[in-house]
Amino acid sequence: MMKATGILIIFPILSFYVDGWLEYVIGVAPGVWSAKAITSLIMPNLPMNLTFTQYMTIGWIYSIILLTFTYS
């Protein structure tokens, strides 16, 4: 099981190289949203779909939804 969950680490790394509609496909991993937010701060000249605040808000809401389903 530990090796299988390690695949979730790849998604935030992929988010540095992916933009457009594909970023929402890999957004199933919660860490992607914070990685995209950090990318928008580190590289402000890079064309991004959303701002730092929007990426973080999506990440928080998505994490809360996952926690709700996990513990209910």
TISEFI-189846 format. One record per residue (C-alpha): residue in one letter; x negated, y negated, z negated. Coordinates in nm, 3 decimals, padded with zeros to 5 digits. Example, Ala and Ser with C-alpha at 12.3 -4.5 7.8 and 13.67 -1.06 7.14 Angstrom:
// TISEFI-189846
+---------+---------+---------+---------+
! residuo !    east !   north !      up !
+---------+---------+---------+---------+
!       a ! -01.230 !  00.450 ! -00.780 !
!       s ! -01.367 !  00.106 ! -00.714 !
+---------+---------+---------+---------+
//
This chain:
// TISEFI-189846
+---------+---------+---------+---------+
! residuo !    east !   north !      up !
+---------+---------+---------+---------+
!       m !  00.000 !  00.000 !  00.000 !
!       m ! -00.285 ! -00.241 ! -00.077 !
!       k ! -00.431 ! -00.204 !  00.270 !
!       a ! -00.095 ! -00.266 !  00.430 !
!       t ! -00.038 ! -00.590 !  00.241 !
!       g ! -00.378 ! -00.717 !  00.352 !
!       i ! -00.226 ! -00.784 !  00.694 !
!       l ! -00.047 ! -01.084 !  00.541 !
!       i ! -00.382 ! -01.259 !  00.508 !
!       i ! -00.423 ! -01.258 !  00.885 !
!       f ! -00.113 ! -01.473 !  00.946 !
!       p ! -00.243 ! -01.792 !  00.777 !
!       i ! -00.570 ! -01.751 !  00.967 !
!       l ! -00.379 ! -01.712 !  01.293 !
!       s ! -00.187 ! -02.031 !  01.219 !
!       f ! -00.505 ! -02.233 !  01.281 !
!       y ! -00.510 ! -02.109 !  01.641 !
!       v ! -00.139 ! -02.101 !  01.724 !
!       d !  00.097 ! -02.387 !  01.798 !
!       g !  00.430 ! -02.435 !  01.968 !
!       w !  00.714 ! -02.187 !  01.925 !
!       l !  00.474 ! -01.909 !  01.826 !
!       e !  00.397 ! -02.077 !  01.494 !
!       y !  00.755 ! -02.010 !  01.385 !
!       v !  00.720 ! -01.642 !  01.476 !
!       i !  00.418 ! -01.595 !  01.249 !
!       g !  00.592 ! -01.808 !  00.986 !
!       v !  00.734 ! -01.495 !  00.824 !
!       a !  00.427 ! -01.492 !  00.600 !
!       p !  00.466 ! -01.757 !  00.328 !
!       g !  00.100 ! -01.862 !  00.342 !
!       v !  00.135 ! -01.984 !  00.700 !
!       w !  00.327 ! -02.294 !  00.599 !
!       s !  00.066 ! -02.418 !  00.354 !
!       a ! -00.211 ! -02.340 !  00.604 !
!       k ! -00.032 ! -02.547 !  00.869 !
!       a !  00.014 ! -02.830 !  00.618 !
!       i ! -00.357 ! -02.829 !  00.535 !
!       t ! -00.440 ! -02.820 !  00.907 !
!       s ! -00.228 ! -03.130 !  00.963 !
!       l ! -00.430 ! -03.312 !  00.694 !
!       i ! -00.774 ! -03.190 !  00.800 !
!       m ! -00.724 ! -03.254 !  01.171 !
!       p ! -00.490 ! -03.555 !  01.205 !
!       n ! -00.561 ! -03.597 !  01.579 !
!       l ! -00.443 ! -03.244 !  01.653 !
!       p ! -00.089 ! -03.248 !  01.797 !
!       m !  00.131 ! -03.070 !  01.542 !
!       n !  00.506 ! -03.003 !  01.552 !
!       l !  00.570 ! -03.125 !  01.197 !
!       t !  00.410 ! -03.344 !  00.931 !
!       f !  00.236 ! -03.233 !  00.611 !
!       t !  00.547 ! -03.294 !  00.402 !
!       q !  00.771 ! -03.103 !  00.641 !
!       y !  00.541 ! -02.801 !  00.648 !
!       m !  00.517 ! -02.797 !  00.268 !
!       t !  00.893 ! -02.835 !  00.227 !
!       i !  00.958 ! -02.542 !  00.461 !
!       g !  00.701 ! -02.337 !  00.270 !
!       w !  00.858 ! -02.414 ! -00.068 !
!       i !  01.211 ! -02.338 !  00.051 !
!       y !  01.099 ! -02.016 !  00.221 !
!       s !  00.911 ! -01.904 ! -00.092 !
!       i !  01.211 ! -01.976 ! -00.314 !
!       i !  01.435 ! -01.775 ! -00.081 !
!       l !  01.191 ! -01.482 ! -00.086 !
!       l !  01.167 ! -01.494 ! -00.466 !
!       t !  01.545 ! -01.506 ! -00.497 !
!       f !  01.586 ! -01.195 ! -00.284 !
!       t !  01.299 ! -01.020 ! -00.457 !
!       y !  01.425 ! -01.067 ! -00.813 !
!       s !  01.799 ! -01.037 ! -00.757 !
+---------+---------+---------+---------+
//
